[in-house]
Amino acid sequence: MPTPEQLAENTGMYLLPRPSYETVVTDDYTYVAGPNNAWVLGIQEPNVDWARDESRRRGIKLVEWWVGWSTPPSLVDELLSLGLVPDDEPVLTGMTSAKEPPAAPDIDVRPIETAAQFLEAIAVDWEVWQTPEDERTKRRAIEVGRFDAEHAAGTAHHWAAYDAGRPIGFGRGVDMEDGVALMGGAVLPEARGRGVYRALVRARWDHAVARGTPLLVVQAGPMSAPVLDGLGFERHGEIRLFADRS
């Protein structure tokens, strides 16, 4: 059974199966192919050629290498020498929490059950990350298909926070054998400071408790990590991300 620290370092290796993702375990690392990119995790040797060949075969144009704190110190320089570059968000913090986070009872948070609800809520994520409109248009049908498949499989879950019936926050959770991973969350700028993010974290905690796995795992960006500190999460270390677009 992996420890919370191991779950936080290589989260993508421990997610329960989802229809949109395929995992391949090699002698050098774990390769996870998704609908838009691929992840390389648990790296022992930087066999970039295999990942490039496999990604070309699948039509994947972006491979992200996740370099955690337990990897060999020389790995970063090796990846850079092979043509990889720091990713758009180059450093994440691996964190976990096994205790109940504070609630935000004034925030209306509901699970997303339909594709229409999902499209409304994912627009919050796109707005926060300033996704161009042409990219949103291309992704709508893909995201709906992904939501339908994952919702039916029952291992990926989504929540939205509402204000007067309008989505102002979005959060995703993916089940693990021993916990739930926070895999994305966003709050509109004008809705921040009111407990919306806290409410979305608490909804995923309640889900984790209901399934008998009271542990939240997250690889947090620089905006989220300080908020999660205040919610009782423990920091385990930093993960450096490197992109291969070749």
N, C-alpha and C positions, 0 to 999 in steps of 0.2 A: 504494500500500500504506500503510495507516495506521501511524503510529508507536505504540510502546507507550504513550506519554503519551495519545494520542488514544483508544486502546482503553480505557485506564483511566478517561478522562473520560466517554465515551459508550458504555459496554460494550454496552448493549442494541441499539445500531445495528448492531453487527458480529457478533452471534450468528448461527450458521447456522440455516436455517429449522427450525421445530418445529411440529408439527401444531396445538398449542394456541394459537399466537400468529400474528397477522397484522400485517405492517408496511406502513404507508402513508407515503410520502415526499411532503411538501408543500413549497411555496416557503418556508414559515416554520419548519418543524421536521420531525422524524421522529416519527410517531405509531405506537406499538406496542400493539395490542389483545390482552390476555390473557384467561384464563378468569375472573379475579376483578377485574381493574382494567386501566387503560391507562397507558402511560408516554409522556411527551413529552420528546424528547431532541434535542440538537444545535440548540438554539433560536436563531433569528435574530430573529424578531419574536413578541411575546406574543399571538398570535391565539387568545385564549381561546374566543371564540364558536364557531370551527370545531370545536375539540376537544370542547366541550360538546355541540354538535349531533351530532357523530359518535358520541360515547359514549352519548347518549340513544338514538340509532338502534340501537345494539348492545346496549342494556340494561345498560351499564356504569355503576356508581354512584360510582366513585372514579377520578379521573385524577391521576397523580403527575407533577409537572413537575420535571425533573432539571436543576438550574442549575449547570453546571460553571465552572471557573476561567477559561475563555476566552470566556464570554458577556459581553455589554455590562454594565458596572457598574450601569447604571440598571434592569436587568431585574427585580431583586428588588423594588424599590419599585413597579414597574409591576404585577407579579403580585399584590402585597399590595393595591394599590388596586383590583384587579379582583375581590377577594373570596377569593383563595387564602390559605391559612394554612400555617405550618410543619407538616410531616408529623410522624407519631408519632416517627420517628427522623430528626431534621431535618438532620443532617450526616453524610456518609460521606467516606471518604478513598480516592481512586483510587490503586491500587498495582499494581506488576507485579514479577515475578521471572523472570529468564532463567537462573538458576543452581539447581542441585540443592539442595533443602531437606534438612535433616537427617532421618534416618529414625528410626522408633520401633519397632524390630523385635519388642519384647515385646507389642505391641498387635495383636490379631487383627482385621484389616480385610479385608473381602471385597466384591466388586461385588454389587450387588443385581440379581437376574435374574428374579424373579417378583413378581407383584402382592402375594402374601402376605408376602414378605420386605419389600417396600416399605411396606406398612401397618404392620408391626412397627417399622420404622426411622423412618418419619415421625412416629410417636408420640413419639419423642425430641424432635423439633423442636417439636411441640405442647406437650410438657411444659415445655420450656425457656422457651417464649414464653407459657406459661400460657393456652393456647387453651381457652376454655370447652367443656365436654363437649357441649353442644347444637350448638356450631359444629363440633366434630369429627365428630359424627354426620352433619351435613349435608354435610361435605366428603369423607367416606370414598369414596363412590361416584364423585364428581367426580375425586378424586385418583387413584383406580385407573384410571379411563378415560384420564386424562392420562398416567399412567405407561405404560400399555399402548401408547398411540399414540406417545409419544416414544421408548420403548424400541425399538419396531419401526422407527422412523425412523432411529435410531442417532446422533442428534446430542446428546441429553441422557443423562447417565449418573449413577448413584447408587451410593454406598458406605455400608456400615455398619460400625461398630466394635463388637466383641462382648466380653463378659466372661461366661464360663461359659455361652455360648449365648444370652445376653440382650443385645439392642442397647443400647449406652450412648452411641453417637455416630452422627451422620448427616451426610453431605456430598453435594452435587450439583455436577456440572460440566457445562458446556455448551460444545460445540465452536465455535471460531471459525476463520476461514480460516488465521490465523497463530498460534493459541494456544488455550488452554482457560480459560474463565471460571469462577471459583469462585462459584456462585450459591446460597449457603446452606450453612451448617454449624452444628451444635449438639452439645454434649456435656452429659450430665446433670451437675448440680452435684456429686454425690457421686463422679463419675468424673474430675473435673478435677485437673490437676496431675500426671498420670501419662503425658502424651504422646499422649493420644487425638486431640486436635485436630491435633497435629503429624503423626500417622500418617495422618489423613484428607487433609491437604494433600499429603503425600508420595504417597499413592495417586493423586491427581489429576495430580501431576507425572509419575509413571510412565506414566500414560495419555497425557499430552501428548507425552512422549518417544516412546512407542510409535507414535503417529500422525505423528511427524515434525515436530511444532510445539512445541518446548521453551520455552514461555512460559506463565506463569500470570498471569491478570488478575483483579483483585478490587476491588470498591467496598466497603470494610470499615467496619463499625460501630465504635464506640468501645471495645468489648470485644475485638474481633478485631485491630484495627490494631496495638496494642502487641505482641501475640503474633507477628504477621506480620513486624514489625520484627526480632524476634529470629530469624526464619527466613530472613532475608536479602532481604525484599521492599523495594522502593524506593517512597517516597511521591512522588506527582506533584502532588497538590493536593486541595482539598476540593470536594465536590459538595453543594449545598444542595437539599433536597427540599421541595416545596410541594404541598399536597393541595387538590384541588378536588372537593368533594362536592355541588356545586350542580346 
